[in-house]
Amino acid sequence: MASPILAAILSFFIPGLGQFYTGQLLKAIALFIMAVIFGYLSIIIIGIPFYLIVWLYSMYDAYVAAQQG
């Protein structure tokens, strides 16, 4: 059984890593790619709120997935 706290901590450092830890490979890849794209767009400011949304969702989803599985 996956630890919800560890899953959230992993996603804190790298969005999608917590999903990878809980076995959600496709979701992990999608979140990581979105984080990279929005991180790059942060250069022109517009990417910052989108990156924060992806980052926070990644932590929340990893925590919930680890609790359920």
C-alpha positions in Angstrom: 0.0 0.0 0.0 1.3 3.4 -1.0 1.8 6.1 1.6 -0.4 9.2 1.0 2.0 11.5 2.6 5.0 10.2 0.6 2.9 10.4 -2.6 2.1 14.1 -1.9 5.7 14.9 -1.0 7.0 13.3 -4.2 4.5 15.4 -6.2 5.6 18.5 -4.3 9.1 18.2 -5.6 8.2 16.9 -9.1 4.6 17.1 -10.4 3.6 13.7 -11.5 6.1 11.8 -9.4 3.5 10.9 -6.8 1.2 9.5 -9.5 4.1 7.4 -10.8 4.6 6.2 -7.2 1.0 5.2 -7.0 1.1 3.4 -10.3 -0.7 5.9 -12.5 1.9 6.1 -15.3 -0.1 7.9 -18.0 -1.4 10.5 -15.5 2.2 11.0 -14.2 3.5 11.6 -17.7 0.7 14.1 -18.5 1.1 16.1 -15.3 4.9 16.2 -15.8 4.6 17.4 -19.4 2.0 20.1 -18.4 4.3 21.2 -15.6 7.2 21.6 -17.9 5.2 23.5 -20.5 3.6 25.8 -18.0 7.0 26.2 -16.3 8.4 27.3 -19.6 5.5 29.7 -20.2 6.2 31.3 -16.8 8.9 33.3 -18.6 6.0 35.4 -20.0 4.0 35.4 -16.7 0.9 33.6 -18.1 2.2 30.2 -17.2 2.6 30.9 -13.5 -1.1 30.4 -12.5 -1.4 27.3 -14.7 1.8 25.8 -13.3 0.5 26.4 -9.7 -2.8 24.7 -10.6 -1.0 21.6 -12.1 1.4 21.5 -9.1 -1.4 21.7 -6.5 -3.6 19.2 -8.3 -0.7 16.8 -8.6 -0.1 16.8 -4.9 -3.8 16.4 -4.1 -4.4 13.7 -6.6 -1.3 11.7 -5.5 -2.5 11.9 -1.9 -6.1 10.7 -2.7 -4.9 8.0 -5.1 -2.5 6.6 -2.4 -5.4 6.6 0.1 -7.7 4.6 -2.2 -5.2 2.1 -3.4 
